[in-house]
Amino acid sequence: MMKTGHHYDSNRFAVLMEAANLDAVIAWGGANFHYMTGFQNYFDNPGGSLALVPADPGKPAMALVASWVEEAARASSTIPDLHSYPLWIEIADIKDIRAGTARSQPKPSPRFDLARNMAILADAVTARGLAQGRIGIEMNLVSAHALALLQAKLPNVRFVECSSLFTDLRSIKTEFEIDCIREATRFAEEGLLAVLASPLGGLDTNGLKTIYDAACADRAARLPDAGFLGTRVTASIGADISPTIAGGKRIESGDAVFFDCGVSIHGYGSDTGRTFLFRPPADEERRIMDAVCAGMDAGIELMRPGVAMSEIFHAGQNAVRAAGLPWYTRGHIGHTMGLGMAEQAPYLSPVENRLLEPGMVIALETPLYVKGIGGFQVEECFVITQTGYEKLTTLPRDFMTGML
């Protein structure tokens, strides 16, 4: 397995750790574990992927993974102090089998021993002189049982919620990360255009996703080194605006189709979307889409360093209202992008006063779901530069025409 070149900004990490008065952080699996270690873990169960990263660069970071993925982790992780633990899986060595020296080894049942993992983590904390310190941990991911086990081993550690620190650390992207999201956006748009180029009459969400997935897989076959890891599709068809993961209503000529999609490249996800029609828009649909696009235009005008995310929110929401939808109210009109394919904080919301900074990757959207007509979506993606932005998405900002 080849290392991707990813590594977090250690200088930015040091500044954030000092500001939070933390002695170390624990990345509790998921995207933050991937971000801090460089390894995307296949066995990413709660308590099964842990990284301890001290604030003091003189104290080594430590990661814990299952024995099943240990070799893969060593090949791609940026943390050399790697520990492993056994799973229920039988792992044998062909040399022992051929020599007749294979021996039965006890296995945890039914899966793995969480208490053992907490003991390994606690020992690592103690060995680094942090058993009296303040350690950040992602409380929203840690079960009460796991935290109790850890606190019993480390009674003098003060565990502090630190999800916002990871949000701040990850919000500024490296060139490698930006390149991944840029390529993921190209994949996503190629998949979306392939859907529009296909006969869609009678298809449900499964049918749309099948076409999209096939187009993305074809691109991945042409670009085998791109780092393609998978797709995401969210769609709603017609007047019933509730999206379905699979199945649901089948497309008819009068339906509007809300289509939101993404692709993962080396774990970094794109996020874009459009609304499909199979006929000219009705006057009512035209007015709604024009209002949605007015909100997008107002937000895009503010996409530059130094602008508060809340300012972009109010500009976008107010523009939609001024364009004929005075009741339009959103909780946010966009979000940052990075590892994973879900929305990520910080958000373009009325309560987020962070300023845009060069290196942020932002998805801007002012969608509207209208019962009785359908969903209206235009989502654009931007890299904030030193002087403004680079727009990653390229498709027309309007309805897109499909065929039946």
Rosetta blueprint (number, residue, H / E / L):
1 M L
2 M L
3 K L
4 T L
5 G L
6 H L
7 H L
8 Y L
9 D L
10 S H
11 N H
12 R H
13 F H
14 A H
15 V H
16 L H
17 M H
18 E H
19 A H
20 A H
21 N L
22 L L
23 D L
24 A E
25 V E
26 I E
27 A E
28 W E
29 G L
30 G H
31 A H
32 N H
33 F H
34 H H
35 Y H
36 M H
37 T H
38 G L
39 F L
40 Q L
41 N L
42 Y L
43 F L
44 D L
45 N L
46 P L
47 G L
48 G L
49 S L
50 L E
51 A E
52 L E
53 V E
54 P E
55 A L
56 D L
57 P L
58 G L
59 K L
60 P L
61 A L
62 M E
63 A E
64 L E
65 V E
66 A E
67 S H
68 W H
69 V H
70 E H
71 E H
72 A H
73 A H
74 R H
75 A H
76 S H
77 S L
78 T L
79 I L
80 P L
81 D L
82 L E
83 H E
84 S E
85 Y E
86 P L
87 L L
88 W L
89 I L
90 E L
91 I L
92 A L
93 D L
94 I H
95 K H
96 D H
97 I H
98 R H
99 A H
100 G L
101 T L
102 A L
103 R L
104 S L
105 Q L
106 P L
107 K L
108 P L
109 S L
110 P L
111 R L
112 F L
113 D L
114 L H
115 A H
116 R H
117 N H
118 M H
119 A H
120 I H
121 L H
122 A H
123 D H
124 A H
125 V H
126 T H
127 A H
128 R L
129 G L
130 L L
131 A L
132 Q L
133 G L
134 R E
135 I E
136 G E
137 I E
138 E L
139 M L
140 N L
141 L L
142 V L
143 S L
144 A H
145 H H
146 A H
147 L H
148 A H
149 L H
150 L H
151 Q H
152 A H
153 K H
154 L L
155 P L
156 N L
157 V L
158 R E
159 F E
160 V E
161 E E
162 C L
163 S H
164 S H
165 L H
166 F H
167 T H
168 D H
169 L H
170 R H
171 S H
172 I L
173 K L
174 T L
175 E H
176 F H
177 E H
178 I H
179 D H
180 C H
181 I H
182 R H
183 E H
184 A H
185 T H
186 R H
187 F H
188 A H
189 E H
190 E H
191 G H
192 L H
193 L H
194 A H
195 V H
196 L H
197 A L
198 S L
199 P E
200 L L
201 G L
202 G L
203 L L
204 D L
205 T H
206 N H
207 G H
208 L H
209 K H
210 T H
211 I H
212 Y H
213 D H
214 A H
215 A H
216 C H
217 A H
218 D H
219 R H
220 A H
221 A H
222 R H
223 L L
224 P L
225 D L
226 A L
227 G L
228 F E
229 L E
230 G E
231 T E
232 R E
233 V E
234 T E
235 A E
236 S E
237 I E
238 G L
239 A L
240 D L
241 I L
242 S L
243 P L
244 T L
245 I L
246 A L
247 G L
248 G L
249 K L
250 R L
251 I L
252 E L
253 S L
254 G L
255 D L
256 A L
257 V E
258 F E
259 F E
260 D E
261 C E
262 G E
263 V E
264 S E
265 I E
266 H L
267 G L
268 Y E
269 G E
270 S L
271 D L
272 T E
273 G E
274 R E
275 T E
276 F E
277 L E
278 F L
279 R L
280 P L
281 P L
282 A L
283 D H
284 E H
285 E H
286 R H
287 R H
288 I H
289 M H
290 D H
291 A H
292 V H
293 C H
294 A H
295 G H
296 M H
297 D H
298 A H
299 G H
300 I H
301 E L
302 L L
303 M L
304 R L
305 P L
306 G L
307 V L
308 A E
309 M H
310 S H
311 E H
312 I H
313 F H
314 H H
315 A H
316 G H
317 Q H
318 N H
319 A H
320 V H
321 R H
322 A H
323 A L
324 G L
325 L L
326 P L
327 W L
328 Y L
329 T L
330 R L
331 G L
332 H L
333 I L
334 G E
335 H E
336 T E
337 M L
338 G L
339 L E
340 G E
341 M L
342 A L
343 E L
344 Q E
345 A E
346 P E
347 Y E
348 L L
349 S L
350 P L
351 V L
352 E L
353 N L
354 R L
355 L E
356 L L
357 E L
358 P L
359 G L
360 M L
361 V E
362 I E
363 A E
364 L E
365 E E
366 T L
367 P L
368 L E
369 Y E
370 V E
371 K L
372 G L
373 I L
374 G E
375 G E
376 F E
377 Q L
378 V L
379 E E
380 E E
381 C E
382 F E
383 V E
384 I E
385 T L
386 Q L
387 T L
388 G L
389 Y E
390 E E
391 K E
392 L L
393 T L
394 T L
395 L L
396 P L
397 R L
398 D L
399 F L
400 M E
401 T E
402 G L
403 M E
404 L L
